């Protein structure tokens, strides 16, 4: 009897340590989901799920081990119920349970599911038992076909991506970084461009008609006569203009 009790204590310590590992992994994953969701990608999600799944499988292996005594033959019951706050219990449960009273015992020491979940599970069991074997086999075949199609699609996409990356690496380089830098320097800084030449003014050739200045006499093109002036001038002497002239 003592040997069985020692084995039970060892198994319980191992189960508690495995549960602590699962709890830490869940807390870490939830923290990353809440605070680092922008940096997480799909491989990171899969890694976290794989870690938690592996830890749960290790816990189940301990429960299914032949060395583990059958826990179903053990009865777990409270020795004392108190409505007062229990500091040791609050520390042990990290503040989730502060008092082991009549309200908490049915939830934490129950051996069956909640009535709502239990009724849903019973309906699913009845539905599965009444299903025809041929119909069930067809559904299994359909699900396997969908899964195989998805696997094949993923494998094909992976092969195409790997072959495309290989082809991209074998393509010869057709550009030059040095030439690109020269073009950019010419566009933004004018480096390497020749200065623009200024065309000198050409003198009018002899016999050419240049711009006529008012009052200046010069040759007129043939066939063009002098236009009569429309302004009449009246020139008077200074004595006639100034009445005080002597």
C-alpha positions as CSV (number, residue, x, y, z in Angstrom):
1,X,0.0,0.0,0.0
2,X,2.8,2.4,0.8
3,X,4.5,1.6,-2.4
4,X,1.4,2.4,-4.4
5,X,1.1,5.7,-2.4
6,X,4.6,6.6,-3.4
7,X,4.0,5.8,-7.0
8,X,0.9,7.9,-6.9
9,X,2.8,10.9,-5.4
10,X,5.5,10.6,-8.1
11,X,2.8,10.5,-10.8
12,X,1.0,13.5,-9.4
13,X,4.2,15.5,-9.2
14,X,4.9,14.7,-12.9
15,X,1.4,15.6,-13.9
16,X,1.6,18.9,-12.0
17,X,4.9,19.8,-13.7
18,X,3.4,18.9,-17.2
19,X,0.4,21.1,-16.4
20,X,2.7,23.9,-15.4
21,X,4.5,23.7,-18.7
22,X,1.2,23.8,-20.6
23,X,0.1,26.7,-18.6
24,X,3.3,28.7,-19.3
25,X,3.1,28.0,-23.0
26,X,-0.6,29.1,-23.1
27,X,0.2,32.3,-21.2
28,X,3.2,33.1,-23.5
29,X,1.1,32.4,-26.6
30,X,-1.8,34.6,-25.4
31,X,0.6,37.4,-24.6
32,X,2.1,37.3,-28.1
33,X,-1.4,37.3,-29.6
34,X,-2.4,40.4,-27.6
35,X,0.9,42.4,-27.8
36,X,2.8,41.1,-30.8
37,X,0.1,40.1,-33.3
38,X,1.5,42.4,-35.9
39,X,4.8,40.6,-36.0
40,X,3.4,37.1,-35.9
41,X,3.2,35.1,-39.0
42,X,1.7,31.7,-39.9
43,X,4.8,29.6,-39.2
44,X,5.0,31.2,-35.7
45,X,1.4,30.2,-35.0
46,X,2.1,26.6,-36.1
47,X,5.2,26.5,-33.9
48,X,3.2,27.5,-30.9
49,X,0.4,25.1,-31.6
50,X,2.9,22.3,-32.2
51,X,4.6,23.1,-28.8
52,X,1.3,23.0,-26.9
53,X,0.1,19.9,-28.7
54,X,3.4,18.1,-27.9
55,X,3.1,19.0,-24.2
56,X,-0.5,17.7,-24.1
57,X,0.6,14.5,-25.7
58,X,3.3,14.1,-23.0
59,X,0.6,14.6,-20.4
60,X,-1.6,11.9,-22.0
61,X,1.3,9.5,-22.2
62,X,1.8,9.7,-18.4
63,X,-1.9,9.1,-17.8
64,X,-2.0,6.1,-20.2
65,X,1.2,4.6,-18.9
66,X,1.1,1.2,-17.3
67,X,3.1,2.5,-14.3
68,X,0.4,5.1,-13.5
69,X,-2.1,3.8,-11.0
70,X,-5.7,4.1,-12.2
71,X,-6.8,7.5,-11.0
72,X,-10.5,6.7,-11.6
73,X,-10.3,4.5,-8.5
74,X,-9.4,7.5,-6.4
75,X,-11.9,9.7,-4.8
76,X,-11.2,13.4,-4.4
77,X,-13.3,15.2,-1.8
78,X,-12.9,18.3,0.3
79,X,-12.0,17.9,3.9
80,X,-13.0,21.4,4.9
81,X,-15.4,24.0,3.4
82,X,-15.1,27.6,4.5
83,X,-16.5,30.9,3.2
84,X,-13.5,32.8,4.5
85,X,-10.5,33.8,2.3
86,X,-7.7,31.3,2.3
87,X,-4.4,32.9,1.5
88,X,-2.6,29.6,0.9
89,X,-5.3,28.5,-1.6
90,X,-5.2,31.9,-3.4
91,X,-1.4,31.7,-3.7
92,X,-1.6,28.1,-4.9
93,X,-4.2,28.9,-7.6
94,X,-2.6,32.3,-8.5
95,X,-5.6,34.2,-7.3
96,X,-8.3,32.2,-9.2
97,X,-9.7,30.5,-6.1
98,X,-9.6,32.6,-2.9
99,X,-12.0,30.4,-0.9
100,X,-13.0,26.8,-1.1
101,X,-16.7,27.2,-0.3
102,X,-20.0,25.5,-1.3
103,X,-20.2,27.5,-4.5
104,X,-16.7,26.5,-5.8
105,X,-16.7,22.8,-4.9
106,X,-19.3,21.7,-7.5
107,X,-17.4,23.4,-10.3
108,X,-13.9,22.3,-9.4
109,X,-14.6,18.7,-8.2
110,X,-17.1,17.6,-10.7
111,X,-16.5,14.4,-12.7
112,X,-19.0,15.1,-15.5
113,X,-19.5,17.8,-18.1
114,X,-22.0,20.6,-17.7
115,X,-25.6,19.6,-18.5
116,X,-25.7,21.7,-21.8
117,X,-22.4,20.2,-23.1
118,X,-23.4,16.7,-22.0
119,X,-26.7,16.9,-23.9
120,X,-24.9,18.1,-27.1
121,X,-22.4,15.3,-26.8
122,X,-25.2,12.8,-26.3
123,X,-26.9,14.0,-29.5
124,X,-23.7,13.7,-31.5
125,X,-23.2,10.1,-30.2
126,X,-26.8,9.2,-31.1
127,X,-26.4,10.7,-34.6
128,X,-23.1,8.8,-35.1
129,X,-24.5,5.5,-34.0
130,X,-27.6,5.8,-36.3
131,X,-25.6,6.8,-39.4
132,X,-25.4,4.2,-42.1
133,X,-22.0,2.7,-42.6
134,X,-22.0,3.4,-46.3
135,X,-22.9,7.0,-45.8
136,X,-20.1,7.3,-43.2
137,X,-17.6,5.7,-45.6
138,X,-18.6,8.2,-48.3
139,X,-18.0,11.1,-46.0
140,X,-14.7,9.8,-44.9
141,X,-13.7,9.3,-48.6
142,X,-14.8,12.8,-49.4
143,X,-12.8,14.3,-46.6
144,X,-9.7,12.3,-47.5
145,X,-10.1,13.5,-51.1
146,X,-10.3,17.1,-50.1
147,X,-7.3,16.7,-47.8
148,X,-5.2,15.0,-50.5
149,X,-6.1,17.8,-53.0
150,X,-5.0,20.5,-50.5
151,X,-1.7,18.6,-49.9
152,X,-1.1,18.2,-53.6
153,X,-1.8,21.9,-54.2
154,X,0.6,22.9,-51.4
155,X,3.3,20.5,-52.8
156,X,2.9,21.8,-56.3
157,X,3.1,25.4,-55.2
158,X,6.2,24.7,-53.2
159,X,7.9,23.0,-56.2
160,X,7.0,25.9,-58.5
161,X,8.3,28.4,-56.1
162,X,11.6,26.5,-55.6
163,X,12.0,26.1,-59.4
164,X,11.2,29.7,-60.0
165,X,13.8,30.8,-57.4
166,X,16.4,28.6,-59.2
167,X,15.5,30.1,-62.6
168,X,15.7,33.7,-61.2
169,X,19.2,33.0,-59.8
170,X,20.4,31.7,-63.2
171,X,19.2,34.8,-65.2
172,X,22.2,36.9,-66.4
173,X,22.5,40.4,-65.1
174,X,21.5,43.0,-67.8
175,X,22.0,46.2,-65.8
176,X,25.0,48.1,-64.4
177,X,24.9,49.9,-61.1
178,X,27.7,52.2,-62.2
179,X,25.7,53.3,-65.3
180,X,22.7,53.8,-63.2
181,X,24.6,56.0,-60.8
182,X,26.0,58.1,-63.7
183,X,22.5,58.6,-65.1
184,X,21.2,59.7,-61.7
185,X,24.1,62.1,-61.2
186,X,23.4,63.6,-64.6
187,X,19.7,64.0,-63.9
188,X,19.8,65.4,-60.4
189,X,23.3,67.1,-60.3
190,X,24.0,67.8,-64.0
191,X,27.3,65.9,-63.7
192,X,29.0,65.1,-67.0
193,X,26.8,67.3,-69.1
194,X,28.4,69.8,-71.6
195,X,27.7,73.6,-71.1
196,X,25.3,75.0,-73.6
197,X,26.8,77.4,-76.3
198,X,25.4,80.9,-76.8
199,X,24.8,81.9,-80.5
200,X,26.2,85.4,-81.2
201,X,24.1,88.1,-82.7
202,X,24.4,88.4,-86.4
203,X,24.9,91.8,-88.0
204,X,22.5,92.8,-90.7
205,X,23.9,92.2,-94.2
206,X,24.3,95.1,-96.6
207,X,21.1,95.9,-98.5
208,X,18.9,94.2,-95.8
209,X,16.1,96.1,-94.3
210,X,16.5,96.7,-90.6
211,X,14.2,98.2,-88.2
212,X,13.4,101.8,-89.0
213,X,13.9,104.4,-86.2
214,X,11.3,107.3,-86.3
215,X,12.8,110.4,-87.8
216,X,15.6,108.5,-89.5
217,X,15.8,108.6,-93.2
218,X,16.8,105.6,-95.0
219,X,16.2,103.6,-98.1
220,X,12.7,102.4,-98.6
221,X,11.8,99.3,-100.4
222,X,10.7,99.9,-104.0
223,X,7.0,100.4,-104.5
224,X,6.5,101.9,-101.1
225,X,5.9,105.7,-101.1
226,X,6.1,108.0,-98.1
227,X,2.8,108.2,-96.3
228,X,1.4,111.7,-95.9
229,X,1.6,113.0,-92.4
230,X,-1.7,113.6,-90.7
231,X,-0.3,115.9,-88.1
232,X,-0.2,119.7,-89.1
233,X,2.5,121.8,-87.5
234,X,2.2,125.5,-86.8
235,X,5.6,127.1,-86.1
236,X,5.6,130.6,-84.7
237,X,8.3,132.9,-83.7
238,X,9.2,133.4,-80.1
239,X,8.0,137.1,-80.3
240,X,4.6,136.0,-81.4
241,X,4.4,133.3,-78.7
242,X,5.6,135.5,-75.7
243,X,3.4,138.6,-75.3
244,X,6.0,140.1,-73.0
245,X,8.8,139.9,-75.5
246,X,10.7,142.9,-76.3
